[in-house]
Amino acid sequence: MRMEVLISTMHQKNLSLAYKMNLQTDALIINQSDKEVKQLIEINKNKIRMLSFIERGLTKSRNKALVNSDADICIIADDDLIYEDNYERTILDAYEKYPDASIIVFDVPSTNINRPTRTLKEGKINFLHTLKIASFQITFKKVNINKENIGFHELFGAGAKYTCGEEHIFLAEAIKKGLKLIYVNKKIATVNHIDSTWFSGYNKALFKTKGAMFYEMSPLLSPLLITQFSIRKWNFYRKDIKFLTSIRYMLNGMSEYKKLIK
């Protein structure tokens, strides 16, 4: 199976990012820039493409990569990852071990102790697990994603109205459509995570975004998802926002989102 790393980035002038990220497979770089350009290089017989577009928004970039990729296995990536030398073999081994999996999520530890990524027990991913997964941990069989018409919701993600949550919605939709999701506790890359394009603390805007995200993930379960988030993140926001206030912000966000999508 041929795999391709799908990278979302901005303002790249050349393809040096491929060396910085230690890419050792084919890759497609979607570069949001001030002009539209197509570039191509080969590194050790691997095809590295960069398509530059004027449009803005992380999920638009992810969806543009989905449309333009012709690989069997796609690997979602940001530009602050450095891949392990053996990541291709690790991913192929996982799909051989779980041949009926449509999506396999891997370990991508963060170098920033204040923004760690989560790990799960190896095995099937359920609905609640999706809330612990970052986009750059996700790989998938493109044919299965295409068949179910699954993409990234363009109202969510950096640069969109709601600045995060696109990966959780993506995974939740895959589960709802009957695809099998697996977590494999094997490292494929490291993420820098020094800066964030969307996270500025547990504030009103974040809670409203979470309310909208939970409703999009599941209208039925959204009140429970809102409550568990307020409980789970209490230590992070308790000095600035009251518990019931956090819930109210999320309910407001959910209500506004429901009106928006009518």
C-alpha distance (Angstrom), angle and dihedral (degrees) to the residues before:
residue distance angle dihedral
M1 . . .
R2 3.78 . .
M3 3.78 117.0 .
E4 3.77 132.9 -162.0
V5 3.79 130.8 -166.1
L6 3.83 110.3 -132.9
I7 3.82 108.4 -151.3
S8 3.80 126.6 -170.2
T9 3.79 115.1 -158.0
M10 3.80 144.3 140.6
H11 3.81 139.2 -127.7
Q12 3.80 97.7 4.0
K13 3.83 112.8 164.5
N14 3.80 97.3 -167.2
L15 3.80 142.6 -3.0
S16 3.82 97.4 -85.7
L17 3.81 87.7 114.9
A18 3.81 87.7 77.0
Y19 3.80 90.7 65.3
K20 3.79 93.9 41.9
M21 3.82 91.0 54.6
N22 3.83 93.6 44.7
L23 3.81 92.3 -125.2
Q24 3.80 111.2 -169.5
T25 3.80 99.8 170.6
D26 3.78 135.0 49.5
A27 3.79 112.3 -63.3
L28 3.79 139.2 -169.9
I29 3.80 116.4 -152.8
I30 3.79 116.1 -162.0
N31 3.78 104.8 -159.5
Q32 3.80 119.1 -167.9
S33 3.78 103.1 -150.1
D34 3.80 143.4 141.6
K35 3.79 95.1 -87.4
E36 3.79 140.0 30.8
V37 3.81 113.8 -108.0
K38 3.81 136.9 155.4
Q39 3.82 119.3 -146.0
L40 3.80 133.2 176.2
I41 3.79 136.9 -173.1
E42 3.81 135.1 165.6
I43 3.79 122.8 -133.9
N44 3.81 114.2 -172.3
K45 3.83 88.9 -21.9
N46 3.81 91.8 -51.8
K47 3.79 115.5 128.0
I48 3.82 114.0 -128.3
R49 3.81 113.3 -171.2
M50 3.78 127.5 -175.2
L51 3.79 121.1 -165.2
S52 3.80 114.7 -172.1
F53 3.80 120.3 -156.5
I54 3.79 134.0 179.8
E55 3.83 95.4 -137.1
R56 3.81 121.6 99.4
G57 3.81 134.7 -139.6
L58 3.80 133.4 82.8
T59 3.80 96.2 -120.4
K60 3.80 91.2 48.3
S61 3.79 86.4 54.1
R62 3.82 92.5 49.0
N63 3.81 91.8 48.8
K64 3.80 91.7 47.3
A65 3.81 87.7 55.0
L66 3.82 91.4 49.9
V67 3.79 91.3 52.9
N68 3.80 94.3 47.5
S69 3.81 99.2 42.7
D70 3.80 120.2 95.4
A71 3.82 96.5 179.6
D72 3.80 126.7 124.3
I73 3.82 92.6 -133.6
C74 3.81 122.6 31.3
I75 3.81 124.3 -159.8
I76 3.80 117.4 -157.1
A77 3.81 112.6 -138.1
D78 3.78 144.8 172.1
D79 3.79 123.0 -150.7
D80 3.83 95.2 -106.7
L81 3.81 95.5 68.3
I82 3.79 127.5 106.0
Y83 3.79 112.6 -160.1
E84 3.78 125.8 -139.5
D85 3.81 117.3 -111.8
N86 3.81 91.0 -115.6
Y87 3.82 99.9 41.6
E88 3.81 94.2 118.1
R89 3.81 92.7 54.9
T90 3.81 91.9 44.2
I91 3.80 91.8 54.0
L92 3.80 95.1 43.8
D93 3.82 91.0 49.2
A94 3.80 90.1 52.9
Y95 3.80 93.4 52.1
E96 3.80 89.7 47.8
K97 3.81 89.6 51.3
Y98 3.83 92.2 47.1
P99 3.83 104.2 31.2
D100 3.82 93.5 166.6
A101 3.83 93.5 54.2
S102 3.81 116.1 110.9
I103 3.80 94.5 -173.6
I104 3.81 127.7 29.1
V105 3.80 121.4 -171.9
F106 3.82 121.4 -156.8
D107 3.79 139.8 -166.3
V108 3.82 115.3 -87.4
P109 3.82 107.8 170.6
S110 3.80 121.0 -155.7
T111 3.79 125.1 -125.5
N112 3.82 88.6 -146.7
I113 3.81 111.0 82.2
N114 3.81 89.5 -161.5
R115 3.81 91.7 58.7
P116 3.82 105.8 38.1
T117 3.77 123.0 172.7
R118 3.80 118.4 -127.1
T119 3.78 128.2 -113.7
L120 3.79 126.8 -152.8
K121 3.77 135.5 -162.3
E122 3.80 110.9 -89.1
G123 3.77 112.2 -96.1
K124 3.77 142.5 58.0
I125 3.80 118.5 -2.1
N126 3.80 115.8 -134.3
F127 3.80 130.9 -162.8
L128 3.82 96.0 -87.8
H129 3.80 92.0 46.7
T130 3.81 89.2 63.8
L131 3.81 89.3 71.2
K132 3.82 90.4 64.0
I133 3.81 97.0 52.7
A134 3.81 128.4 94.0
S135 3.79 121.7 -147.9
F136 3.82 94.4 -115.6
Q137 3.81 90.4 61.6
I138 3.81 92.1 61.7
T139 3.79 127.7 101.9
F140 3.80 125.3 168.3
K141 3.78 146.9 176.0
K142 3.79 103.6 -103.2
V143 3.80 95.6 -150.1
N144 3.81 91.4 59.4
I145 3.81 93.4 47.1
N146 3.80 90.6 48.9
K147 3.79 93.1 47.1
E148 3.81 91.3 55.9
N149 3.82 92.5 40.8
I150 3.81 92.6 -124.5
G151 3.79 120.0 165.4
F152 3.79 141.1 147.0
H153 3.81 116.1 -71.1
E154 3.80 106.1 -117.0
L155 3.81 95.3 -150.0
F156 3.82 87.9 66.8
G157 3.80 132.7 61.2
A158 3.81 137.3 51.8
G159 3.79 110.4 -33.9
A160 3.82 93.5 20.2
K161 3.81 131.2 101.6
Y162 3.82 89.8 -93.9
T163 3.79 107.6 41.7
C164 3.80 101.8 -149.3
G165 3.80 145.0 14.6
E166 3.79 102.0 74.8
E167 3.81 93.8 123.2
H168 3.81 93.1 50.3
I169 3.81 90.9 51.5
F170 3.83 90.3 46.9
L171 3.81 92.5 52.8
A172 3.81 94.2 42.1
E173 3.80 90.3 52.9
A174 3.80 90.6 50.5
I175 3.81 90.4 53.2
K176 3.81 92.1 47.2
K177 3.81 89.5 52.6
G178 3.78 91.9 53.5
L179 3.79 101.6 -105.2
K180 3.80 119.4 148.2
L181 3.81 115.6 -118.1
I182 3.81 121.9 -166.4
Y183 3.80 133.0 -172.1
V184 3.82 116.1 -147.1
N185 3.79 115.6 -169.7
K186 3.80 95.6 -140.1
K187 3.79 124.0 119.7
I188 3.81 116.7 -119.9
A189 3.82 100.7 163.5
T190 3.80 147.3 -10.3
V191 3.81 123.2 -118.2
N192 3.79 123.1 -144.9
H193 3.83 97.4 -148.0
I194 3.80 94.4 175.9
D195 3.79 94.5 128.3
S196 3.80 130.8 29.2
T197 3.80 127.4 -151.6
W198 3.80 91.9 -157.7
F199 3.82 114.2 19.4
S200 3.81 116.5 89.4
G201 3.78 99.8 153.6
Y202 3.78 138.6 -73.8
N203 3.78 97.0 -52.0
K204 3.80 137.0 141.9
A205 3.81 93.2 -84.9
L206 3.80 92.6 53.3
F207 3.80 93.3 49.3
K208 3.81 91.5 48.9
T209 3.80 89.5 50.4
K210 3.80 90.7 50.5
G211 3.81 90.4 51.2
A212 3.80 91.1 53.7
M213 3.80 91.2 44.7
F214 3.80 94.1 51.0
Y215 3.80 91.0 50.4
E216 3.80 91.4 50.6
M217 3.80 90.4 48.8
S218 3.80 93.0 50.3
P219 3.83 126.8 -13.6
L220 3.80 89.1 -164.8
L221 3.80 97.3 50.3
S222 3.80 97.9 34.4
P223 3.86 95.9 102.3
L224 3.81 90.1 53.5
L225 3.81 91.8 45.3
I226 3.80 90.2 51.2
T227 3.80 92.1 50.5
Q228 3.80 94.7 47.8
F229 3.81 91.3 49.3
S230 3.80 92.1 53.3
I231 3.81 90.3 49.5
R232 3.79 96.0 43.5
K233 3.82 95.5 48.2
W234 3.80 97.1 39.0
N235 3.82 94.9 114.2
F236 3.82 91.0 54.3
Y237 3.81 98.3 54.4
R238 3.83 106.7 20.4
K239 3.82 94.4 102.3
D240 3.80 92.3 57.8
I241 3.82 108.9 26.0
K242 3.79 132.4 35.7
F243 3.81 119.3 -120.8
L244 3.81 95.5 -115.6
T245 3.80 90.6 43.9
S246 3.80 90.4 57.6
I247 3.80 89.7 53.2
R248 3.80 91.3 47.7
Y249 3.81 91.2 52.0
M250 3.81 90.8 51.8
L251 3.79 92.6 47.1
N252 3.81 88.6 50.5
G253 3.79 89.9 50.5
M254 3.79 90.8 49.4
S255 3.80 91.9 49.2
E256 3.81 92.9 49.1
Y257 3.80 91.0 48.5
K258 3.81 92.4 51.0
K259 3.81 89.2 55.0
L260 3.81 91.1 46.3
I261 3.82 95.5 55.2
K262 3.82 97.1 43.0
